[in-house]
Amino acid sequence: MTFYLIDNVPISVGHAVGSAMATCKVEKAEFTVLTEKGRLECTIDDSVKYGARFVSFFNECTDTFAGLTRLYLANLRFAESEFVSNILVTCKRLKYLGFLNCNTESWIAFQIEHAELSELSIFNCRFDVVKLDWVPKLTCWHEMVELSTLLHETFVRDLSLGFKCEKIWVQPECPTRRLASVFHQLRIVNLVDIPKGYDLTWTMFILEAAPSLEEFYMTGCSY
C-alpha cells in the first residue's frame, strides 16, 4: 500500500491492515509512506513535521509494523536518534527497508541487526555511520564486488560466506594493504556450499589475507 502522511489517513490504513493480519495469515505486507512535498521542495521544518507524524503512526500501529515485509520511507527527520534502529527491532519480518532523504536531529551510527532483511536502500540520507552488525540474508545489486570495498573501515573477526552453489556475489582479490587492514583481526572463517569443481582460489585468498586466522571451515555443495 502506498499512502501520504496526511491527517489520520496512515493510522486508518494501519488499523485496517492490522485487522487483516489478525484474522488471516498475510504472506506479504508492504508500506510506501510518502509526504505531500517531494525531496526537492521539503524543508527541514517540513521533514521534522513529517517525522513526528510518522512516529505517531508507528507507535499507534506497532502490531501492524511487526508484520510488514517491506517498508519505504521518504523525507522524514526524527527527533529521537534511536528511532531509526527501533524500526528494525519492531519490524522483525522486513525483507526490504528503504530510506530517501531521511535523517535524525543528531547524526548517529545506524546499527543494523536483522535476521530477515535482504535489501537495504539508503539514498540522500544523513546517518554518520551505517553499521551492519548482523544481517545474514543481505544481498547486493552489484554484479560483483570486492570484499575490501564492501568491508572498508571495518574490523571483521568472524566471517561466513554462503556461496549457495555459485550464487556468491563477492570475488577474491590480490592481497593489498587495504584488504590486510580489513582482515587483520579475522579469527574464524566459514565457506559454505562451495560448488563442485571450484579450485583453491578462495582457500588461498583467505589464508593469505588473514594472518591471525585461528579456525577455518569449508563445506561443499551437495548438488
N, CA, C and O of each residue as an XYZ file, in Angstrom:
892
protein
N       0.840     -1.183      0.000
C       0.000      0.000      0.000
C       0.884      1.244      0.000
O       1.889      1.312      0.707
N       0.490      2.215     -0.800
C       1.194      3.490     -0.876
C       0.249      4.596     -0.431
O      -0.873      4.690     -0.928
N       0.694      5.437      0.505
C      -0.173      6.491      1.007
C       0.669      7.656      1.527
O       1.878      7.528      1.721
N       0.004      8.796      1.750
C       0.678     10.014      2.211
C       0.446     10.219      3.707
O      -0.547      9.751      4.265
N       1.377     10.924      4.342
C       1.257     11.256      5.764
C       0.341     12.467      5.932
O       0.803     13.565      6.242
N      -0.960     12.260      5.725
C      -1.938     13.335      5.802
C      -2.968     13.000      6.870
O      -3.617     11.956      6.803
N      -3.123     13.887      7.861
C      -4.130     13.739      8.920
C      -4.065     12.341      9.538
O      -2.992     11.881      9.929
N      -5.218     11.666      9.624
C      -5.274     10.342     10.241
C      -5.295      9.209      9.223
O      -5.570      8.059      9.564
N      -5.001      9.546      7.963
C      -5.035      8.530      6.914
C      -4.097      7.356      7.222
O      -4.523      6.205      7.126
N      -2.833      7.609      7.589
C      -1.939      6.480      7.856
C      -2.429      5.570      8.980
O      -2.333      4.348      8.872
N      -2.952      6.155     10.057
C      -3.425      5.343     11.180
C      -4.622      4.497     10.756
O      -4.735      3.342     11.165
N      -5.510      5.054      9.948
C      -6.654      4.281      9.440
C      -6.176      3.105      8.599
O      -6.676      1.988      8.731
N      -5.202      3.371      7.735
C      -4.636      2.304      6.911
C      -3.971      1.254      7.795
O      -4.141      0.053      7.585
N      -3.207      1.725      8.793
C      -2.509      0.798      9.677
C      -3.451     -0.115     10.423
O      -3.199     -1.315     10.524
N      -4.539      0.434     10.950
C      -5.510     -0.389     11.677
C      -6.193     -1.388     10.748
O      -6.447     -2.529     11.136
N      -6.487     -0.963      9.528
C      -7.142     -1.867      8.573
C      -6.236     -3.043      8.229
O      -6.676     -4.193      8.196
N      -4.969     -2.742      7.973
C      -4.016     -3.817      7.657
C      -3.790     -4.697      8.881
O      -3.681     -5.917      8.759
N      -3.720     -4.080     10.061
C      -3.546     -4.845     11.286
C      -4.696     -5.803     11.527
O      -4.477     -6.922     11.991
N      -5.927     -5.384     11.221
C      -7.097     -6.257     11.371
C      -7.008     -7.451     10.429
O      -7.355     -8.574     10.793
N      -6.531     -7.187      9.199
C      -6.366     -8.284      8.245
C      -5.322     -9.281      8.729
O      -5.495    -10.491      8.587
N      -4.237     -8.765      9.301
C      -3.188     -9.643      9.821
C      -3.687    -10.488     10.994
O      -3.264    -11.629     11.175
N      -4.585     -9.913     11.780
C      -5.089    -10.616     12.963
C      -6.062    -11.729     12.607
O      -6.226    -12.676     13.377
N      -6.711    -11.630     11.447
C      -7.737    -12.613     11.079
C      -7.261    -13.669     10.100
O      -7.891    -14.717      9.964
N      -6.150    -13.405      9.413
C      -5.645    -14.402      8.458
C      -4.142    -14.246      8.297
O      -3.567    -13.226      8.680
N      -3.514    -15.260      7.730
C      -2.075    -15.219      7.527
C      -1.753    -14.349      6.311
O      -2.205    -14.632      5.201
N      -0.993    -13.318      6.520
C      -0.598    -12.402      5.441
C       0.856    -12.678      5.077
O       1.754    -12.467      5.892
N       1.087    -13.146      3.864
C       2.445    -13.506      3.452
C       3.301    -12.279      3.178
O       4.475    -12.247      3.546
N       2.717    -11.254      2.526
C       3.458    -10.038      2.203
C       2.632     -8.818      2.596
O       1.435     -8.752      2.318
N       3.271     -7.869      3.237
C       2.617     -6.611      3.593
C       3.620     -5.490      3.382
O       4.680     -5.473      4.008
N       3.287     -4.551      2.499
C       4.242     -3.524      2.100
C       3.646     -2.132      2.286
O       2.521     -1.865      1.862
N       4.418     -1.244      2.928
C       4.038      0.156      3.087
C       5.055      1.040      2.370
O       6.259      0.921      2.601
N       4.575      1.921      1.506
C       5.374      3.009      0.955
C       4.762      4.303      1.482
O       3.645      4.666      1.114
N       5.508      5.002      2.353
C       4.982      6.175      3.053
C       5.577      7.434      2.427
O       6.787      7.651      2.477
N       4.722      8.254      1.842
C       5.165      9.449      1.122
C       4.722     10.714      1.858
O       3.929     10.659      2.798
N       5.248     11.842      1.413
C       4.905     13.135      2.003
C       4.326     14.056      0.935
O       4.547     13.864     -0.261
N       3.579     15.060      1.394
C       2.940     15.984      0.452
C       3.964     16.714     -0.406
O       3.745     16.928     -1.598
N       5.091     17.097      0.209
C       6.168     17.752     -0.533
C       7.226     16.723     -0.889
O       7.554     15.853     -0.081
N       7.762     16.824     -2.105
C       8.801     15.913     -2.533
C      10.160     16.279     -1.959
O      10.279     17.238     -1.197
N      11.181     15.519     -2.320
C      12.520     15.702     -1.751
C      13.071     17.098     -2.012
O      13.691     17.686     -1.126
N      12.861     17.636     -3.196
C      13.450     18.929     -3.552
C      12.722     20.098     -2.898
O      13.327     21.141     -2.651
N      11.431     19.937     -2.616
C      10.654     21.027     -2.020
C      10.627     20.969     -0.498
O      10.257     21.949      0.149
N      11.009     19.844      0.078
C      10.858     19.619      1.514
C      11.936     20.365      2.307
O      13.128     20.142      2.098
N      11.510     21.257      3.226
C      12.444     21.978      4.088
C      12.723     21.160      5.347
O      12.104     20.121      5.574
N      13.665     21.643      6.165
C      13.951     20.958      7.430
C      12.710     20.944      8.318
O      12.389     19.923      8.926
N      12.023     22.067      8.390
C      10.796     22.130      9.199
C       9.748     21.142      8.694
O       9.044     20.512      9.484
N       9.653     21.014      7.383
C       8.702     20.055      6.809
C       9.065     18.630      7.224
O       8.206     17.865      7.661
N      10.348     18.281      7.085
C      10.765     16.909      7.399
C      10.619     16.601      8.887
O      10.341     15.460      9.256
N      10.805     17.616      9.754
C      10.573     17.424     11.200
C       9.094     17.120     11.443
O       8.752     16.213     12.202
N       8.221     17.893     10.786
C       6.770     17.684     10.923
C       6.374     16.300     10.428
O       5.608     15.597     11.087
N       6.897     15.906      9.262
C       6.570     14.592      8.721
C       7.122     13.471      9.611
O       6.476     12.440      9.798
N       8.314     13.687     10.151
C       8.902     12.686     11.034
C       8.051     12.455     12.269
O       7.854     11.316     12.691
N       7.536     13.556     12.859
C       6.674     13.438     14.038
C       5.378     12.703     13.699
O       4.887     11.902     14.493
N       4.832     12.978     12.524
C       3.617     12.282     12.098
C       3.870     10.780     11.949
O       3.047      9.958     12.351
N       5.017     10.437     11.367
C       5.298      9.019     11.181
C       5.502      8.312     12.515
O       5.041      7.184     12.693
N       6.190      8.964     13.457
C       6.411      8.358     14.775
C       5.073      8.082     15.457
O       4.892      7.021     16.055
N       4.140      9.022     15.372
C       2.808      8.816     15.950
C       2.111      7.635     15.279
O       1.515      6.795     15.954
N       2.185      7.573     13.972
C       1.619      6.463     13.202
C       2.243      5.138     13.623
O       1.540      4.156     13.863
N       3.551      5.123     13.709
C       4.283      3.908     14.080
C       3.884      3.435     15.484
O       3.608      2.254     15.691
N       3.856      4.361     16.438
C       3.527      3.999     17.823
C       2.085      3.530     17.969
O       1.779      2.707     18.832
N       1.209      4.048     17.133
C      -0.202      3.669     17.182
C      -0.446      2.295     16.555
O      -1.432      1.631     16.876
N       0.454      1.870     15.660
C       0.221      0.642     14.883
C       1.426     -0.298     14.932
O       1.805     -0.868     13.909
N       2.021     -0.463     16.093
C       3.238     -1.298     16.187
C       2.976     -2.751     15.797
O       3.843     -3.398     15.210
N       1.789     -3.271     16.117
C       1.481     -4.662     15.742
C       1.453     -4.821     14.226
O       1.879     -5.845     13.692
N       0.952     -3.808     13.544
C       0.929     -3.851     12.080
C       2.345     -3.804     11.520
O       2.681     -4.579     10.624
N       3.174     -2.907     12.036
C       4.545     -2.802     11.566
C       5.332     -4.090     11.829
O       6.239     -4.439     11.074
N       4.977     -4.780     12.894
C       5.665     -6.037     13.206
C       5.434     -7.086     12.125
O       6.217     -8.028     12.000
N       4.361     -6.931     11.340
C       4.069     -7.902     10.286
C       4.489     -7.478      8.897
O       4.310     -8.236      7.945
N       5.054     -6.265      8.752
C       5.456     -5.786      7.426
C       6.639     -6.579      6.875
O       7.523     -7.001      7.620
N       6.638     -6.773      5.549
C       7.784     -7.385      4.883
C       8.569     -6.371      4.045
O       9.694     -6.645      3.627
N       7.976     -5.208      3.803
C       8.650     -4.173      3.014
C       8.203     -2.801      3.523
O       7.016     -2.571      3.756
N       9.174     -1.892      3.694
C       8.868     -0.539      4.184
C       9.761      0.469      3.483
O      10.983      0.327      3.466
N       9.134      1.497      2.898
C       9.878      2.557      2.212
C       9.425      3.891      2.785
O       8.230      4.183      2.831
N      10.393      4.703      3.222
C      10.109      5.983      3.867
C      10.838      7.114      3.143
O      11.957      6.934      2.663
N      10.192      8.283      3.069
C      10.806      9.420      2.383
C      10.576     10.706      3.154
O       9.505     10.922      3.721
N      11.601     11.567      3.172
C      11.515     12.947      3.668
C      11.137     13.046      5.141
O      10.285     13.853      5.514
N      11.765     12.229      5.976
C      11.463     12.230      7.408
C      12.703     12.608      8.215
O      13.813     12.174      7.907
N      12.501     13.422      9.249
C      13.563     13.773     10.180
C      13.082     13.410     11.587
O      12.052     13.899     12.052
N      13.845     12.544     12.253
C      13.424     12.014     13.534
C      14.105     12.748     14.691
O      15.319     12.951     14.685
N      13.299     13.141     15.684
C      13.846     13.841     16.848
C      14.658     12.902     17.733
O      15.657     13.313     18.322
N      14.230     11.633     17.832
C      14.931     10.653     18.647
C      15.908      9.872     17.773
O      15.508      9.218     16.810
N      17.178      9.946     18.115
C      18.214      9.333     17.287
C      18.061      7.819     17.195
O      18.396      7.224     16.170
N      17.555      7.190     18.259
C      17.447      5.740     18.284
C      16.246      5.209     17.518
O      16.110      3.998     17.346
N      15.370      6.102     17.055
C      14.142      5.625     16.440
C      14.407      4.823     15.171
O      13.704      3.848     14.904
N      15.397      5.209     14.395
C      15.692      4.501     13.147
C      16.027      3.040     13.429
O      15.526      2.144     12.750
N      16.874      2.801     14.431
C      17.205      1.423     14.787
C      16.006      0.693     15.371
O      15.869     -0.516     15.185
N      15.129      1.417     16.081
C      13.944      0.795     16.679
C      12.978      0.273     15.629
O      12.223     -0.663     15.892
N      12.994      0.869     14.438
C      12.150      0.360     13.357
C      12.486     -1.104     13.081
O      11.590     -1.933     12.918
N      13.773     -1.414     13.029
C      14.197     -2.784     12.758
C      13.875     -3.718     13.918
O      13.583     -4.896     13.711
N      13.930     -3.193     15.131
C      13.600     -4.019     16.302
C      12.140     -4.455     16.250
O      11.816     -5.599     16.570
N      11.266     -3.547     15.848
C       9.831     -3.848     15.785
C       9.463     -4.656     14.543
O       8.700     -5.619     14.622
N      10.011     -4.256     13.402
C       9.631     -4.875     12.117
C      10.487     -6.115     11.854
O      11.391     -6.084     11.019
N      10.201     -7.186     12.556
C      11.055     -8.376     12.515
C      10.921     -9.172     11.214
O      11.777    -10.006     10.920
N       9.861     -8.930     10.429
C       9.658     -9.702      9.192
C      10.195     -8.971      7.955
O      10.112     -9.501      6.847
N      10.736     -7.777      8.128
C      11.163     -6.974      6.978
C      12.178     -7.706      6.108
O      13.145     -8.287      6.599
N      11.930     -7.661      4.805
C      12.913     -8.129      3.831
C      13.529     -6.949      3.077
O      14.645     -7.046      2.567
N      12.809     -5.857      3.013
C      13.308     -4.639      2.354
C      13.035     -3.440      3.249
O      11.943     -3.303      3.801
N      14.035     -2.572      3.391
C      13.872     -1.305      4.096
C      14.539     -0.211      3.276
O      15.725     -0.302      2.961
N      13.777      0.823      2.931
C      14.315      1.896      2.108
C      14.115      3.257      2.738
O      13.043      3.552      3.267
N      15.163      4.101      2.683
C      15.096      5.478      3.170
C      15.483      6.427      2.036
O      16.490      6.215      1.360
N      14.690      7.461      1.833
C      15.027      8.523      0.893
C      14.938      9.859      1.629
O      13.889     10.201      2.174
N      16.048     10.618      1.644
C      16.067     11.941      2.258
C      15.590     11.892      3.719
O      14.759     12.701      4.130
N      16.110     10.961      4.479
C      15.754     10.832      5.892
C      16.981     11.087      6.768
O      18.110     10.840      6.342
N      16.765     11.579      7.988
C      17.874     11.811      8.902
C      17.350     11.969     10.322
O      16.145     11.906     10.564
N      18.267     12.173     11.251
C      17.910     12.437     12.644
C      18.492     13.788     13.042
O      19.393     14.306     12.381
N      17.969     14.353     14.130
C      18.426     15.688     14.543
C      19.892     15.685     14.944
O      20.587     16.679     14.735
N      20.374     14.587     15.516
C      21.806     14.430     15.776
C      22.287     13.218     14.993
O      21.659     12.159     15.030
N      23.399     13.371     14.285
C      23.888     12.272     13.460
C      24.223     11.075     14.328
O      24.771     11.218     15.421
N      23.886      9.883     13.825
C      24.054      8.682     14.636
C      24.761      7.589     13.857
O      24.902      7.653     12.635
N      25.198      6.589     14.599
C      25.639      5.341     13.988
C      24.401      4.456     13.881
O      23.872      3.996     14.893
N      23.945      4.221     12.663
C      22.756      3.407     12.405
C      23.182      1.943     12.463
O      23.750      1.424     11.502
N      22.912      1.275     13.582
C      23.325     -0.103     13.780
C      22.221     -1.042     13.315
O      21.064     -0.911     13.715
N      22.600     -1.993     12.461
C      21.606     -2.860     11.837
C      21.852     -4.306     12.239
O      22.886     -4.893     11.917
N      20.889     -4.863     12.943
C      20.854     -6.292     13.261
C      19.466     -6.796     12.878
O      18.467     -6.343     13.437
N      19.397     -7.721     11.937
C      18.093     -8.188     11.478
C      18.240     -9.548     10.810
O      19.110     -9.742      9.962
N      17.383    -10.484     11.198
C      17.506    -11.853     10.711
C      16.975    -12.038      9.295
O      17.432    -12.939      8.592
N      16.019    -11.210      8.849
C      15.346    -11.431      7.575
C      15.697    -10.431      6.486
O      15.450    -10.700      5.311
N      16.266     -9.286      6.840
C      16.493     -8.207      5.878
C      17.442     -8.655      4.765
O      18.573     -9.065      5.025
N      16.962     -8.568      3.524
C      17.788     -8.963      2.386
C      18.149     -7.780      1.494
O      19.056     -7.882      0.668
N      17.443     -6.653      1.656
C      17.729     -5.477      0.821
C      17.595     -4.208      1.652
O      16.595     -4.010      2.341
N      18.602     -3.355      1.582
C      18.617     -2.096      2.323
C      18.984     -0.970      1.359
O      20.025     -1.021      0.704
N      18.125      0.046      1.276
C      18.357      1.175      0.378
C      18.407      2.462      1.192
O      17.445      2.805      1.879
N      19.525      3.169      1.112
C      19.692      4.441      1.818
C      20.182      5.472      0.798
O      21.316      5.392      0.326
N      19.324      6.439      0.460
C      19.664      7.404     -0.591
C      19.432      8.815     -0.078
O      18.358      9.136      0.430
N      20.466      9.664     -0.218
C      20.393     11.071      0.171
C      19.957     11.236      1.635
O      19.128     12.089      1.952
N      20.529     10.406      2.518
C      20.218     10.461      3.942
C      21.448     10.933      4.723
O      22.563     10.929      4.201
N      21.231     11.338      5.977
C      22.328     11.791      6.823
C      22.414     10.920      8.071
O      21.854     11.244      9.119
N      23.124      9.818      7.933
C      23.487      8.984      9.065
C      25.008      9.000      9.135
O      25.678      8.794      8.123
N      25.552      9.242     10.311
C      27.004      9.360     10.454
C      27.705      8.090     10.003
O      28.657      8.136      9.225
N      27.224      6.952     10.502
C      27.806      5.650     10.167
C      26.673      4.639     10.047
O      25.724      4.676     10.831
N      26.761      3.739      9.077
C      25.840      2.619      8.971
C      26.617      1.352      9.302
O      27.534      0.971      8.575
N      26.244      0.697     10.410
C      26.971     -0.478     10.886
C      26.140     -1.731     10.648
O      25.075     -1.901     11.240
N      26.637     -2.612      9.773
C      25.967     -3.879      9.512
C      26.467     -4.899     10.529
O      27.364     -5.691     10.239
N      25.877     -4.871     11.725
C      26.334     -5.749     12.796
C      25.998     -7.209     12.519
O      26.838     -8.088     12.715
N      24.779     -7.472     12.064
C      24.370     -8.860     11.790
C      23.193     -8.831     10.835
O      22.060     -8.571     11.242
N      23.462     -9.101      9.557
C      22.418     -9.113      8.532
C      22.684    -10.320      7.627
O      23.153    -10.147      6.502
N      22.392    -11.538      8.097
C      22.816    -12.753      7.391
C      22.190    -12.957      6.020
O      22.739    -13.704      5.210
N      21.054    -12.315      5.730
C      20.390    -12.538      4.440
C      20.558    -11.367      3.476
O      19.937    -11.349      2.413
N      21.380    -10.400      3.830
C      21.567     -9.234      2.975
C      22.220     -9.630      1.654
O      23.211    -10.359      1.642
N      21.667     -9.151      0.551
C      22.221     -9.393     -0.777
C      22.660     -8.070     -1.386
O      22.494     -7.010     -0.783
N      23.225     -8.145     -2.593
C      23.773     -6.932     -3.216
C      23.362     -6.849     -4.668
O      23.334     -7.860     -5.370
N      23.035     -5.620     -5.134
C      22.590     -5.484     -6.527
C      23.743     -5.429     -7.504
O      23.529     -5.542     -8.710
N      24.978     -5.255     -7.012
C      26.127     -5.244     -7.904
C      26.328     -6.632     -8.510
O      26.051     -7.641     -7.860
N      26.806     -6.685     -9.749
C      27.118     -7.978    -10.338
C      28.263     -8.647     -9.589
O      28.257     -9.863     -9.401
N      29.234     -7.866     -9.168
C      30.367     -8.403     -8.430
C      30.985     -7.274     -7.612
O      31.074     -6.143     -8.089
N      31.409     -7.568     -6.391
C      32.006     -6.550     -5.535
C      33.173     -7.169     -4.781
O      33.128     -8.347     -4.424
N      34.218     -6.382     -4.536
C      35.367     -6.871     -3.797
C      35.128     -6.730     -2.302
O      34.505     -5.769     -1.852
N      35.629     -7.696     -1.535
C      35.442     -7.667     -0.091
C      36.058     -6.430      0.541
O      35.490     -5.871      1.480
N      37.192     -5.999      0.053
C      37.850     -4.828      0.643
C      36.998     -3.569      0.472
O      37.059     -2.659      1.299
N      36.202     -3.516     -0.605
C      35.301     -2.386     -0.815
C      34.076     -2.503      0.085
O      33.669     -1.528      0.717
N      33.494     -3.694      0.140
C      32.301     -3.911      0.949
C      32.566     -3.700      2.432
O      31.729     -3.141      3.141
N      33.741     -4.149      2.909
C      34.052     -4.114      4.334
C      35.007     -2.986      4.707
O      35.626     -3.028      5.770
N      35.134     -1.987      3.854
C      36.079     -0.901      4.089
C      35.829     -0.233      5.441
O      34.689      0.071      5.792
N      36.910     -0.008      6.195
C      36.881      0.638      7.507
C      36.121     -0.185      8.553
O      35.576      0.370      9.507
N      36.086     -1.498      8.372
C      35.536     -2.386      9.396
C      36.654     -3.288      9.892
O      37.720     -3.355      9.279
N      36.416     -3.984     11.003
C      37.381     -4.926     11.549
C      36.635     -6.228     11.827
O      35.974     -6.369     12.856
N      36.746     -7.173     10.900
C      35.969     -8.405     10.944
C      36.706     -9.458     11.764
O      37.902     -9.682     11.580
N      35.971    -10.103     12.674
C      36.534    -11.196     13.461
C      35.994    -12.554     13.036
O      36.702    -13.559     13.103
N      34.741    -12.582     12.599
C      34.077    -13.839     12.241
C      33.389    -13.630     10.901
O      32.491    -12.794     10.791
N      33.798    -14.379      9.880
C      33.287    -14.179      8.522
C      32.711    -15.476      7.975
O      33.377    -16.511      7.970
N      31.437    -15.409      7.505
C      30.809    -16.545      6.833
C      30.394    -16.112      5.433
O      29.724    -15.092      5.269
N      30.786    -16.880      4.431
C      30.405    -16.599      3.050
C      29.583    -17.771      2.533
O      30.086    -18.890      2.433
N      28.309    -17.512      2.200
C      27.442    -18.552      1.665
C      27.442    -18.510      0.153
O      26.858    -17.603     -0.440
N      28.090    -19.482     -0.486
C      28.194    -19.493     -1.949
C      26.876    -19.874     -2.608
O      26.607    -19.482     -3.744
N      26.048    -20.643     -1.889
C      24.765    -21.109     -2.416
C      24.924    -21.687     -3.820
O      24.124    -21.419     -4.716
N      25.959    -22.474     -3.986
C      26.185    -23.165     -5.257
C      26.268    -22.186     -6.431
O      25.442    -22.212     -7.344
N      27.283    -21.325     -6.382
C      27.643    -20.364     -7.434
C      26.901    -19.033     -7.360
O      27.008    -18.241     -8.297
N      26.161    -18.751     -6.302
C      25.406    -17.510     -6.237
C      26.098    -16.431     -5.411
O      25.493    -15.394     -5.141
N      27.340    -16.642     -5.005
C      28.032    -15.622     -4.228
C      28.343    -14.414     -5.117
O      28.636    -14.575     -6.302
N      28.281    -13.210     -4.549
C      28.460    -12.003     -5.364
C      29.687    -11.195     -4.957
O      29.797    -10.019     -5.303
N      30.617    -11.822     -4.218
C      31.906    -11.185     -3.951
C      32.997    -12.032     -4.584
O      32.822    -13.234     -4.782
N      34.110    -11.410     -4.898
C      35.177    -12.125     -5.575
C      36.481    -11.998     -4.798
O      36.727    -10.983     -4.147
N      37.317    -13.037     -4.869
C      38.641    -12.925     -4.242
C      39.464    -11.879     -4.976
O      39.175    -11.562     -6.130
N      40.471    -11.349     -4.330
C      41.294    -10.298     -4.935
C      42.733    -10.448     -4.474
O      43.021    -11.180     -3.526
N      43.618     -9.762     -5.140
C      45.020     -9.822     -4.745
C      45.217     -9.164     -3.388
O      44.607     -8.129     -3.120
N      46.051     -9.736     -2.522
C      46.295     -9.124     -1.206
C      46.806     -7.691     -1.356
O      47.750     -7.433     -2.102
N      46.177     -6.772     -0.644
C      46.571     -5.362     -0.663
C      46.630     -4.854      0.773
O      46.175     -5.522      1.701
N      47.197     -3.663      0.939
C      47.249     -3.063      2.270
C      45.840     -2.808      2.801
O      45.579     -2.973      3.993
N      44.941     -2.407      1.915
C      43.564     -2.139      2.326
C      42.884     -3.417      2.809
O      42.201     -3.414      3.833
N      43.071     -4.503      2.071
C      42.488     -5.777      2.465
C      43.107     -6.282      3.757
O      42.407     -6.832      4.607
N      44.412     -6.101      3.914
C      45.092     -6.539      5.135
C      44.544     -5.825      6.363
O      44.437     -6.431      7.430
N      44.194     -4.545      6.230
C      43.648     -3.809      7.368
C      42.256     -4.307      7.729
O      41.877     -4.298      8.900
N      41.481     -4.748      6.716
C      40.136     -5.265      6.959
C      40.183     -6.606      7.678
O      39.388     -6.865      8.581
N      41.127     -7.460      7.268
C      41.187     -8.833      7.783
C      42.233     -9.022      8.883
O      42.525    -10.156      9.265
N      42.790     -7.949      9.387
C      43.859     -8.065     10.372
C      43.405     -8.799     11.631
O      44.188     -9.532     12.236
N      42.136     -8.607     12.032
C      41.626     -9.230     13.251
C      40.759    -10.459     12.980
O      40.129    -10.984     13.899
N      40.721    -10.921     11.736
C      39.896    -12.059     11.383
C      40.409    -13.336     12.052
O      41.579    -13.693     11.916
N      39.511    -14.020     12.779
C      39.892    -15.226     13.518
C      39.188    -16.486     13.012
O      39.782    -17.564     12.999
N      37.918    -16.353     12.591
C      37.114    -17.517     12.210
C      36.508    -17.293     10.826
O      35.951    -16.230     10.551
N      36.621    -18.311      9.948
C      36.068    -18.216      8.598
C      35.259    -19.475      8.276
O      35.696    -20.597      8.531
N      34.073    -19.258      7.711
C      33.232    -20.347      7.222
C      32.936    -20.116      5.746
O      32.379    -19.080      5.386
N      33.298    -21.060      4.890
C      32.928    -21.025      3.478
C      31.894    -22.118      3.271
O      32.204    -23.303      3.394
N      30.653    -21.721      2.953
C      29.524    -22.645      2.960
C      28.995    -22.882      1.543
O      28.864    -21.944      0.758
N      28.693    -24.144      1.226
C      28.093    -24.535     -0.060
C      28.942    -24.121     -1.257
O      28.441    -23.524     -2.211
N      30.236    -24.446     -1.194
C      31.119    -24.188     -2.337
C      30.757    -25.149     -3.464
O      30.664    -26.353     -3.221
N      30.549    -24.664     -4.689
C      30.151    -25.545     -5.794
C      31.220    -26.576     -6.128
O      32.409    -26.355     -5.899
N      30.782    -27.695     -6.668
C      31.706    -28.736     -7.095
C      32.580    -28.208     -8.232
O      32.114    -27.463     -9.094
N      33.847    -28.602     -8.221
C      34.756    -28.199     -9.281
C      35.523    -26.922     -9.012
O      36.423    -26.582     -9.780
N      35.199    -26.201     -7.944
C      35.950    -24.997     -7.605
C      37.372    -25.360     -7.175
O      37.589    -26.365     -6.498
N      38.331    -24.534     -7.574
C      39.709    -24.793     -7.167
C      39.976    -24.181     -5.787
O      39.034    -23.893     -5.049
N      41.243    -23.982     -5.436
C      41.602    -23.490     -4.106
C      41.743    -21.962     -4.054
O      42.363    -21.430     -3.133
N      41.173    -21.260     -5.036
C      41.325    -19.812     -5.089
C      40.845    -19.148     -3.804
O      41.564    -18.340     -3.216
N      39.634    -19.482     -3.368
C      39.093    -18.872     -2.165
C      39.868    -19.272     -0.919
O      40.072    -18.461     -0.017
N      40.301    -20.541     -0.876
C      41.074    -21.002      0.279
C      42.365    -20.206      0.415
O      42.690    -19.721      1.499
N      43.094    -20.074     -0.676
C      44.366    -19.357     -0.651
C      44.149    -17.866     -0.386
O      44.954    -17.229      0.294
N      43.066    -17.316     -0.921
C      42.756    -15.909     -0.711
C      42.610    -15.609      0.778
O      43.177    -14.638      1.279
N      41.843    -16.451      1.489
C      41.627    -16.243      2.917
C      42.920    -16.452      3.691
O      43.255    -15.653      4.566
N      43.638    -17.501      3.384
C      44.857    -17.805      4.125
C      45.914    -16.713      3.951
O      46.653    -16.416      4.890
N      45.993    -16.123      2.778
C      46.977    -15.077      2.532
C      46.533    -13.727      3.114
O      47.368    -12.915      3.511
N      45.217    -13.494      3.161
C      44.716    -12.190      3.581
C      44.546    -12.058      5.091
O      44.504    -10.945      5.614
N      44.448    -13.191      5.798
C      44.158    -13.160      7.235
C      45.295    -13.785      8.033
O      45.271    -14.992      8.273
N      46.286    -13.011      8.451
C      47.463    -13.556      9.138
C      47.169    -14.103     10.535
O      47.952    -14.892     11.065
N      46.049    -13.693     11.136
C      45.747    -14.124     12.508
C      44.649    -15.181     12.560
O      44.043    -15.392     13.610
N      44.388    -15.844     11.438
C      43.304    -16.822     11.354
C      43.539    -17.989     12.320
O      44.641    -18.529     12.409
N      42.464    -18.367     13.049
C      42.549    -19.462     14.016
C      41.693    -20.664     13.619
O      42.091    -21.806     13.848
N      40.525    -20.422     13.027
C      39.623    -21.508     12.650
C      39.144    -21.294     11.215
O      38.772    -20.185     10.830
N      39.160    -22.375     10.431
C      38.802    -22.289      9.018
C      37.927    -23.501      8.671
O      38.357    -24.647      8.802
N      36.688    -23.228      8.224
C      35.765    -24.304      7.912
C      35.287    -24.183      6.465
O      35.110    -23.079      5.951
N      35.078    -25.341      5.808
C      34.581    -25.358      4.435
C      33.569    -26.486      4.299
O      33.759    -27.578      4.834
N      32.468    -26.200      3.560
C      31.524    -27.246      3.201
C      31.217    -27.128      1.723
O      31.064    -26.022      1.205
N      31.125    -28.263      1.037
C      30.849    -28.262     -0.391
C      29.357    -28.358     -0.663
O      28.583    -28.787      0.192
N      28.966    -27.954     -1.865
C      27.565    -28.036     -2.286
C      27.208    -29.500     -2.532
O      27.987    -30.232     -3.142
N      26.051    -29.929     -2.066
C      25.670    -31.345     -2.163
C      24.943    -31.667     -3.454
O      24.577    -32.821     -3.679
N      24.720    -30.660     -4.323
C      24.011    -30.944     -5.572
C      24.563    -30.099     -6.701
O      24.092    -30.198     -7.834
